[in-house]
Amino acid sequence: MSNEAKGPSGAQVPPQPLKPPLAAGAGTSASGRPSQPNKHDELRLLINSRHPIITVETPEEERLEVMLLDIATELSVPLYEWSVTMGLAKVHGAPMYNTDSPEQAVSNIALIQGDGIFLLKDFARYCEDGKICRRLRELAEKFRTARRSIVLTAASLQLPPDLEGDAVPFNLGLPAAEDLLPGVKQVLAELIREQRIPITLDVAAMTQLAKNLVGLPEEEAMRALRKAVMARGKADAGLLDAVMDAKRAVLKTEGLIETVRRDASFADVAGLRRLREWIGKRKSALTAEGQRFGLVPPKGVLITGVQGCGKSLAARAVAGEWGYELARLDAGALYDKYVGESERRLHKALELAQKLAPMVLWIDEIEKAFASAGSSGDADAGLSQRLLATLLTWMQDRESGVFLAATSNNITILPPEMLRKGRFDEIFFVDLPNAEIRAALFGLHLKKRGRDAGAFDLVKLAAASDGFSGAEIEQAIIAGLYSAFSAKQQLTTEILIAEIQGTRPLSVTRAEEVQAIREWAKTRAVPAD
């Protein structure tokens, strides 16, 4: 078997090795990799502006080092790196003698003459030592008059208060598709060479592979790619979906933001006429023609209403209607016992959403995360208020491409800042379905379970289920199927009516709550139907 890939035409295509290092220039870096222009330039600006201490909280140490090496090459200054195992050394040089201790490292940095960038790995933990903290503050004062910067990096990083005034944070962010593409090509070339795996992907497909991996750190993305290829035993067009599945699995383990399959569309939704029309009109703003006309891309909607009436399904259907990626933010997973960790987790999730753009970010039952922000803050020491401030700032400043679809069962407990005009493009209220919509719901759910809706009296079923939500109608059908199977007969209208009559819907058991939500929505929300 040949270890060369075949192109779409069947011709042999030799593996593409990594390009050798190139001189830094437009669109390339000193490492031979394309870098994120915005992030690269932002970090270079911080160094050129003579910020003495720069903190970078990231698990991608190697990517940061590559970016710093590019910047050092462009600025014609040396790059030094330190770790507790290797000591202090100029990049590609031998470690300096007796510099593995943090105190000795700082002392030697003070003795180095001329400009330079100093990357100190996992160093922040040693800054709790008063002597080391003092030496860093003295270095910071000295470095303000020269182009010398200390870059502190770690996966989780927190400085003592005494140092915070001397340091500026830099957000490396996640790699963009163009940053991942060289790695994708390298992994595929290695698999051809080492595993003799057949590859039938052209350049366009490889580019799409890189896009599908966006949202993961570089090393994690390459592991997900290798796993997907090895599991399939080949790299063909089906790899695109396999990589998305692998990415979903990785993101799910983090328990905060989860990419969801686009398995819903408004064809699966009964009713919601006004909401459908609103979403349909806003789709025009996603086109180049619409944007030339002056249409502004939509920011998001808040969908509230009675439980079980299709709010979550409607939020998911937006992604299907627009062809966007869909990701769900688990509001309950935001909270962490460590100070500042919850805000960091939310910031990370929102940053990830921006990387996955264009996409719909779905926050189900948003009141679970932010309801306490409307109180004094004593209940959780102000954590909900800080989380709310983080979300509102992002909603105000975010770039286009992320559409926020939030749902709420009890909108009355949300803080007023979230409901202010301009936060969401619109607030829709989903009420209990009327008779016409209930008949359509019965038809949809019967068809979903392999039944011919025409064999049932949908009008009679709709009349019998007055006050039922869509979820309660679905449960009546499920219960009816069990009853029919137990009786060894086919499902009939009569069996369904018997199940309906034996059910007390939410509109009865919690009538006061339903009425309160309706009263709130009369003057504050747009009816979805």
C-alpha positions as CSV (number, residue, x, y, z in Angstrom):
1,M,0.0,0.0,0.0
2,S,1.3,3.4,-0.9
3,N,1.9,5.9,1.9
4,E,0.8,8.7,-0.2
5,A,-2.7,10.3,-0.1
6,K,-5.0,10.4,-3.1
7,G,-6.6,13.6,-4.2
8,P,-10.3,13.8,-5.3
9,S,-9.3,12.7,-8.8
10,G,-7.5,9.6,-7.5
11,A,-4.1,10.9,-8.2
12,Q,-1.4,10.3,-5.7
13,V,-0.7,13.3,-3.5
14,P,2.5,13.3,-1.4
15,P,2.3,14.1,2.2
16,Q,2.7,17.8,3.0
17,P,5.5,18.3,5.5
18,L,5.7,21.3,7.8
19,K,7.2,24.3,6.2
20,P,10.6,25.4,7.5
21,P,10.8,28.5,9.6
22,L,10.4,31.7,7.6
23,A,11.3,35.2,8.3
24,A,8.5,37.1,9.9
25,G,6.3,39.0,7.5
26,A,2.8,39.7,6.4
27,G,0.7,36.7,7.1
28,T,3.6,34.5,8.5
29,S,5.6,34.3,11.6
30,A,9.2,33.5,12.5
31,S,8.1,30.0,13.4
32,G,6.5,29.4,10.0
33,R,3.0,29.3,11.5
34,P,0.3,31.9,10.8
35,S,-0.5,33.7,14.0
36,Q,-3.6,35.5,15.2
37,P,-2.9,39.0,13.9
38,N,-5.0,40.7,16.6
39,K,-3.5,38.7,19.5
40,H,0.0,38.9,18.1
41,D,-0.2,42.6,17.7
42,E,-1.9,43.1,21.0
43,L,0.9,41.3,22.9
44,R,3.6,43.1,20.9
45,L,2.0,46.5,21.7
46,L,2.1,45.6,25.4
47,I,5.8,44.8,25.2
48,N,6.5,47.9,23.1
49,S,4.6,50.0,25.5
50,R,7.1,49.0,28.2
51,H,4.7,47.1,30.5
52,P,7.1,45.6,33.0
53,I,5.0,42.6,34.0
54,I,2.5,40.8,31.7
55,T,0.4,37.9,33.0
56,V,-1.0,35.3,30.6
57,E,-3.4,32.7,32.1
58,T,-3.4,29.8,29.6
59,P,-2.8,26.1,29.3
60,E,-1.2,26.7,25.9
61,E,2.3,27.4,27.1
62,E,3.9,26.3,23.8
63,R,1.7,28.5,21.7
64,L,2.5,31.5,23.9
65,E,6.2,30.8,23.6
66,V,6.0,30.6,19.8
67,M,4.2,34.0,19.7
68,L,6.8,35.5,22.0
69,L,9.6,34.2,19.9
70,D,8.0,35.7,16.8
71,I,7.7,39.1,18.6
72,A,11.2,38.9,19.9
73,T,12.5,38.2,16.4
74,E,10.5,41.2,15.0
75,L,11.8,43.5,17.8
76,S,15.4,42.2,17.6
77,V,15.4,41.4,21.3
78,P,16.4,38.2,23.0
79,L,13.8,35.9,24.6
80,Y,14.6,34.2,27.9
81,E,12.6,31.5,29.5
82,W,12.5,30.0,33.0
83,S,11.1,27.0,34.7
84,V,11.8,25.4,38.0
85,T,13.2,22.3,36.3
86,M,15.4,24.0,33.7
87,G,16.4,27.3,35.3
88,L,16.9,30.5,33.3
89,A,18.1,30.3,29.7
90,K,18.0,32.2,26.5
91,V,15.8,30.4,24.0
92,H,17.8,27.7,22.2
93,G,20.6,28.4,24.6
94,A,22.1,26.5,27.6
95,P,20.6,27.2,31.1
96,M,22.5,29.6,33.3
97,Y,24.2,28.1,36.2
98,N,22.3,27.8,39.5
99,T,19.1,29.6,38.3
100,D,16.5,27.0,39.0
101,S,15.3,28.6,42.2
102,P,12.8,31.5,41.8
103,E,14.9,33.9,43.9
104,Q,18.1,33.2,41.8
105,A,16.1,33.6,38.6
106,V,14.9,37.0,39.6
107,S,18.4,38.0,40.7
108,N,20.0,36.9,37.4
109,I,17.3,38.7,35.4
110,A,18.3,41.9,37.2
111,L,21.9,41.5,36.1
112,I,21.1,41.0,32.4
113,Q,21.9,44.1,30.4
114,G,19.9,45.4,27.4
115,D,16.4,44.8,26.2
116,G,14.7,41.4,26.5
117,I,11.6,39.4,27.1
118,F,11.5,37.0,30.1
119,L,9.0,34.2,30.0
120,L,8.6,32.8,33.5
121,K,6.6,29.6,33.6
122,D,4.4,28.7,36.7
123,F,6.1,31.6,38.5
124,A,3.1,33.3,40.1
125,R,2.8,30.7,42.9
126,Y,6.2,31.8,44.2
127,C,5.2,35.5,44.3
128,E,3.5,34.8,47.7
129,D,7.0,34.9,49.1
130,G,7.5,38.5,50.3
131,K,11.1,38.6,49.2
132,I,10.4,37.4,45.7
133,C,7.4,39.8,45.4
134,R,9.6,42.7,46.5
135,R,12.3,41.8,43.9
136,L,9.7,41.7,41.1
137,R,8.4,45.1,42.1
138,E,11.9,46.5,42.0
139,L,12.4,45.0,38.6
140,A,9.1,46.4,37.4
141,E,10.2,49.9,38.4
142,K,13.6,49.4,36.6
143,F,12.0,47.9,33.4
144,R,9.7,50.9,32.9
145,T,12.6,52.8,31.4
146,A,13.6,50.0,28.9
147,R,12.0,47.6,26.5
148,R,12.1,44.8,29.0
149,S,9.1,42.7,30.0
150,I,8.5,39.8,32.3
151,V,5.8,37.5,31.1
152,L,4.2,35.3,33.8
153,T,2.2,32.4,32.6
154,A,0.3,29.4,34.1
155,A,-2.9,27.5,33.5
156,S,-4.3,29.2,36.5
157,L,-2.7,32.4,37.7
158,Q,-3.4,34.9,40.6
159,L,-1.0,37.5,41.8
160,P,-0.7,38.9,45.3
161,P,-2.4,42.4,45.7
162,D,1.1,44.1,46.0
163,L,2.0,43.0,42.4
164,E,-1.4,43.6,40.7
165,G,-0.7,47.3,40.1
166,D,2.5,46.5,38.2
167,A,1.0,43.8,36.0
168,V,-1.2,43.9,33.0
169,P,-3.2,40.8,31.9
170,F,-3.1,39.5,28.4
171,N,-5.8,37.1,27.1
172,L,-4.1,34.7,24.6
173,G,-7.5,33.2,23.7
174,L,-8.0,30.1,21.7
175,P,-6.4,29.4,18.3
176,A,-8.3,30.5,15.2
177,A,-8.8,28.2,12.2
178,E,-5.8,29.6,10.4
179,D,-3.6,28.8,13.5
180,L,-4.8,25.2,13.5
181,L,-4.5,24.5,9.8
182,P,-0.7,23.8,9.8
183,G,-1.2,21.4,12.7
184,V,-4.0,19.6,10.8
185,K,-1.8,19.2,7.8
186,Q,1.1,17.9,9.9
187,V,-1.1,15.4,11.7
188,L,-2.5,14.0,8.5
189,A,1.0,13.8,7.0
190,E,2.2,11.9,10.0
191,L,-0.7,9.5,9.8
192,I,0.0,8.8,6.1
193,R,3.7,8.2,6.9
194,E,3.4,6.2,10.1
195,Q,0.0,4.5,9.9
196,R,-0.4,4.3,6.1
197,I,-3.9,5.7,6.6
198,P,-5.6,6.7,3.2
199,I,-6.4,10.3,3.0
200,T,-8.7,11.8,0.3
201,L,-9.1,15.3,1.5
202,D,-8.3,18.4,-0.6
203,V,-7.1,21.7,0.7
204,A,-10.7,23.0,1.1
205,A,-11.6,20.0,3.2
206,M,-8.5,20.4,5.4
207,T,-9.4,24.1,5.9
208,Q,-12.9,23.1,7.0
209,L,-11.4,20.5,9.3
210,A,-9.4,23.3,11.0
211,K,-12.6,25.4,11.3
212,N,-14.4,22.4,12.9
213,L,-11.7,22.2,15.5
214,V,-12.0,25.8,16.6
215,G,-12.9,26.1,20.2
216,L,-10.2,23.7,21.5
217,P,-6.6,24.5,22.6
218,E,-4.1,23.5,19.8
219,E,-2.8,20.3,21.4
220,E,-6.3,19.1,22.4
221,A,-7.5,19.8,18.8
222,M,-4.7,17.7,17.3
223,R,-5.5,14.9,19.8
224,A,-9.2,15.0,18.8
225,L,-8.2,14.9,15.1
226,R,-5.9,11.9,15.6
227,K,-8.5,10.1,17.6
228,A,-11.2,10.7,14.9
229,V,-8.9,9.6,12.0
230,M,-7.6,6.5,13.9
231,A,-11.2,5.5,14.8
232,R,-12.3,5.7,11.2
233,G,-9.2,4.2,9.7
234,K,-9.3,6.8,6.9
235,A,-9.5,10.5,6.4
236,D,-12.4,11.3,4.0
237,A,-15.3,13.6,3.8
238,G,-16.9,11.8,6.7
239,L,-14.0,13.0,8.9
240,L,-15.6,16.5,9.1
241,D,-18.6,15.2,11.1
242,A,-16.4,12.8,13.1
243,V,-14.2,15.7,14.2
244,M,-17.2,17.7,15.3
245,D,-18.3,14.7,17.4
246,A,-14.9,14.5,18.9
247,K,-14.9,18.2,19.7
248,R,-18.3,17.9,21.3
249,A,-17.0,15.1,23.5
250,V,-14.0,17.2,24.7
251,L,-16.1,20.3,25.4
252,K,-18.7,18.2,27.3
253,T,-16.1,17.0,29.8
254,E,-15.4,20.6,30.8
255,G,-19.1,20.7,31.9
256,L,-19.6,24.4,31.1
257,I,-20.4,24.8,27.4
258,E,-21.6,21.9,25.2
259,T,-22.0,21.9,21.5
260,V,-25.3,20.4,20.5
261,R,-26.4,18.8,17.3
262,R,-28.7,20.9,15.1
263,D,-31.5,18.4,15.4
264,A,-34.4,21.0,15.6
265,S,-36.0,23.4,13.2
266,F,-39.2,25.4,13.1
267,A,-40.7,22.5,11.1
268,D,-40.7,20.7,14.5
269,V,-42.4,23.5,16.3
270,A,-46.2,24.1,16.3
271,G,-47.3,27.7,16.6
272,L,-45.0,30.6,17.6
273,R,-46.0,32.5,14.5
274,R,-44.6,35.9,15.5
275,L,-41.4,34.4,16.7
276,R,-40.9,32.4,13.5
277,E,-41.5,35.6,11.4
278,W,-39.1,37.6,13.6
279,I,-36.3,34.9,13.2
280,G,-37.0,34.6,9.4
281,K,-36.7,38.4,8.9
282,R,-33.4,38.6,10.9
283,K,-31.9,35.9,8.8
284,S,-31.6,38.5,6.0
285,A,-29.1,40.4,8.2
286,L,-26.8,37.5,8.0
287,T,-26.3,37.8,4.3
288,A,-23.9,40.2,2.5
289,E,-26.8,41.7,0.6
290,G,-28.6,42.5,3.8
291,Q,-25.6,44.0,5.5
292,R,-24.9,46.2,2.4
293,F,-28.5,47.4,2.8
294,G,-27.7,48.4,6.4
295,L,-29.3,45.5,8.3
296,V,-27.7,45.0,11.7
297,P,-27.0,41.4,12.7
298,P,-29.3,40.4,15.6
299,K,-27.9,40.0,19.1
300,G,-30.4,37.7,20.8
301,V,-33.8,36.9,22.2
302,L,-35.2,36.1,25.6
303,I,-38.0,33.6,25.5
304,T,-40.2,33.3,28.6
305,G,-43.5,31.7,29.3
306,V,-45.3,28.8,30.7
307,Q,-43.3,25.7,31.4
308,G,-43.4,22.9,28.8
309,C,-44.6,25.2,25.9
310,G,-41.6,24.8,23.6
311,K,-39.2,27.7,24.7
312,S,-36.1,25.5,24.6
313,L,-37.1,23.9,21.4
314,A,-37.7,27.3,19.8
315,A,-34.2,28.5,21.0
316,R,-32.6,25.4,19.4
317,A,-34.6,25.8,16.2
318,V,-33.0,29.2,15.6
319,A,-29.7,27.4,14.9
320,G,-31.4,25.0,12.5
321,E,-33.1,27.8,10.7
322,W,-29.9,29.8,10.2
323,G,-27.5,26.9,9.7
324,Y,-25.5,28.1,12.8
325,E,-23.6,26.0,15.3
326,L,-25.5,25.5,18.5
327,A,-23.9,25.4,22.0
328,R,-25.6,25.3,25.4
329,L,-24.2,27.1,28.4
330,D,-24.8,25.3,31.6
331,A,-25.7,28.1,34.0
332,G,-25.5,25.9,37.0
333,A,-21.9,24.9,36.3
334,L,-20.7,28.4,36.5
335,Y,-20.5,28.5,40.3
336,D,-17.3,27.6,42.0
337,K,-16.2,27.8,45.6
338,Y,-13.0,29.6,44.8
339,V,-12.9,33.4,44.7
340,G,-12.8,34.7,41.1
341,E,-13.1,31.2,39.6
342,S,-16.8,31.5,38.6
343,E,-16.2,34.8,36.8
344,R,-13.2,33.2,35.0
345,R,-15.3,30.2,33.9
346,L,-18.0,32.5,32.5
347,H,-15.4,34.6,30.7
348,K,-13.9,31.5,29.2
349,A,-17.3,30.2,28.1
350,L,-18.2,33.4,26.4
351,E,-14.8,33.6,24.7
352,L,-15.3,30.1,23.5
353,A,-18.7,31.0,22.1
354,Q,-17.1,33.8,20.1
355,K,-14.5,31.4,18.7
356,L,-17.3,29.0,17.5
357,A,-19.1,31.8,15.7
358,P,-21.3,32.0,13.8
359,M,-23.3,30.2,16.4
360,V,-26.3,30.3,18.7
361,L,-25.5,30.3,22.4
362,W,-28.4,28.8,24.2
363,I,-28.8,29.5,27.9
364,D,-31.7,27.4,29.3
365,E,-33.5,28.7,32.4
366,I,-31.2,31.7,32.7
367,E,-32.8,32.7,36.0
368,K,-31.0,29.9,37.7
369,A,-27.7,31.7,37.3
370,F,-28.6,35.3,37.7
371,A,-31.8,35.6,39.8
372,S,-29.8,36.4,43.0
373,A,-28.1,39.3,41.2
374,G,-31.4,41.3,41.7
375,S,-31.1,41.1,45.5
376,S,-28.5,42.8,47.8
377,G,-26.0,40.1,47.0
378,D,-25.7,38.9,50.6
379,A,-27.0,35.4,49.7
380,D,-23.8,34.6,47.7
381,A,-21.4,37.3,48.7
382,G,-22.1,39.3,45.5
383,L,-21.1,36.4,43.2
384,S,-24.3,36.5,41.1
385,Q,-23.9,40.3,40.7
386,R,-20.3,39.8,39.4
387,L,-21.4,37.1,37.0
388,L,-24.2,39.3,35.8
389,A,-21.8,42.2,35.2
390,T,-19.5,39.9,33.2
391,L,-22.4,38.7,31.0
392,L,-23.9,42.2,30.5
393,T,-20.5,43.6,29.5
394,W,-20.1,40.8,27.0
395,M,-23.6,41.3,25.6
396,Q,-22.8,45.0,25.1
397,D,-19.3,44.6,23.6
398,R,-19.3,41.3,21.8
399,E,-18.7,41.0,18.1
400,S,-21.4,39.9,15.7
401,G,-21.6,36.2,15.0
402,V,-22.9,35.0,18.4
403,F,-26.7,35.0,18.8
404,L,-27.8,34.6,22.4
405,A,-31.0,32.6,22.8
406,A,-32.0,32.5,26.5
407,T,-35.1,31.0,28.0
408,S,-36.8,31.6,31.4
409,N,-39.6,30.0,33.2
410,N,-39.9,32.8,35.8
411,I,-38.7,36.0,34.2
412,T,-40.1,38.1,37.2
413,I,-37.1,37.1,39.3
414,L,-34.5,38.2,36.8
415,P,-32.6,41.5,37.7
416,P,-34.0,44.5,35.8
417,E,-30.6,45.3,34.2
418,M,-30.9,42.1,32.1
419,L,-34.3,43.1,30.8
420,R,-33.4,46.7,29.9
421,K,-34.1,47.5,26.2
422,G,-31.1,46.8,24.1
423,R,-29.8,43.8,26.1
424,F,-31.9,41.5,24.0
425,D,-33.4,42.4,20.6
426,E,-36.8,41.2,21.8
427,I,-38.5,39.4,24.7
428,F,-41.1,36.9,23.5
429,F,-43.8,35.3,25.7
430,V,-44.9,31.7,24.9
431,D,-48.4,31.0,26.3
432,L,-50.3,27.7,26.6
433,P,-51.3,26.6,23.1
434,N,-54.7,27.3,21.7
435,A,-56.9,24.5,20.2
436,E,-55.5,24.9,16.7
437,I,-51.9,24.6,18.0
438,R,-52.8,21.7,20.3
439,A,-54.2,19.8,17.3
440,A,-50.9,20.5,15.4
441,L,-48.9,19.3,18.4
442,F,-50.8,16.0,18.6
443,G,-50.1,15.6,14.8
444,L,-46.4,16.3,15.3
445,H,-45.9,13.9,18.2
446,L,-47.9,11.1,16.7
447,K,-45.9,11.3,13.5
448,K,-42.7,11.4,15.5
449,R,-43.7,8.0,17.0
450,G,-44.6,6.4,13.7
451,R,-48.4,7.0,13.8
452,D,-50.6,8.3,11.0
453,A,-52.0,11.5,12.4
454,G,-54.9,11.2,10.0
455,A,-56.2,8.2,11.8
456,F,-56.9,10.2,14.9
457,D,-59.5,12.8,15.7
458,L,-57.2,15.8,16.3
459,V,-60.0,18.2,16.8
460,K,-61.5,16.1,19.6
461,L,-58.0,15.6,21.2
462,A,-57.4,19.3,21.1
463,A,-60.8,20.0,22.8
464,A,-60.1,17.5,25.5
465,S,-56.6,18.9,26.3
466,D,-57.6,22.5,27.0
467,G,-55.0,24.0,29.3
468,F,-52.3,21.5,28.4
469,S,-48.8,22.5,27.4
470,G,-46.9,20.9,24.6
471,A,-44.9,18.8,27.0
472,E,-48.0,17.5,28.7
473,I,-49.5,16.6,25.3
474,E,-46.4,14.6,24.5
475,Q,-46.5,12.8,27.8
476,A,-50.2,11.9,27.2
477,I,-49.2,10.3,23.9
478,I,-46.3,8.4,25.6
479,A,-48.7,7.2,28.4
480,G,-51.2,6.2,25.8
481,L,-48.7,4.1,24.0
482,Y,-47.9,2.2,27.2
483,S,-51.6,1.6,27.8
484,A,-52.2,0.4,24.3
485,F,-49.2,-1.9,24.4
486,S,-50.4,-3.4,27.7
487,A,-53.9,-3.9,26.3
488,K,-52.4,-5.5,23.1
489,Q,-54.1,-3.1,20.8
490,Q,-53.3,-0.1,18.6
491,L,-53.2,3.4,19.9
492,T,-56.6,5.2,19.4
493,T,-58.2,8.6,20.0
494,E,-60.2,7.1,22.9
495,I,-57.1,5.8,24.7
496,L,-55.4,9.2,24.4
497,I,-58.5,11.0,25.7
498,A,-58.6,8.6,28.7
499,E,-55.0,9.6,29.5
500,I,-55.8,13.3,29.1
501,Q,-58.7,13.0,31.5
502,G,-56.5,11.4,34.1
503,T,-54.0,14.2,34.0
504,R,-54.0,17.5,35.9
505,P,-52.1,20.0,33.8
506,L,-49.8,22.7,35.2
507,S,-52.4,25.3,34.3
508,V,-54.6,23.8,37.1
509,T,-52.0,22.7,39.7
510,R,-50.1,26.0,39.5
511,A,-52.8,28.3,38.2
512,E,-51.6,31.3,40.2
513,E,-48.1,31.1,38.8
514,V,-49.3,30.8,35.3
515,Q,-51.6,33.8,35.7
516,A,-48.8,35.9,37.2
517,I,-46.5,35.2,34.3
518,R,-49.3,36.1,31.9
519,E,-50.0,39.4,33.7
520,W,-46.3,40.3,33.6
521,A,-46.1,39.6,29.9
522,K,-49.1,41.6,28.9
523,T,-47.2,44.9,28.8
524,R,-43.5,43.7,28.8
525,A,-43.2,41.0,26.1
526,V,-44.3,40.3,22.6
527,P,-46.6,37.3,22.2
528,A,-44.8,34.5,20.4
529,D,-48.1,33.5,18.7
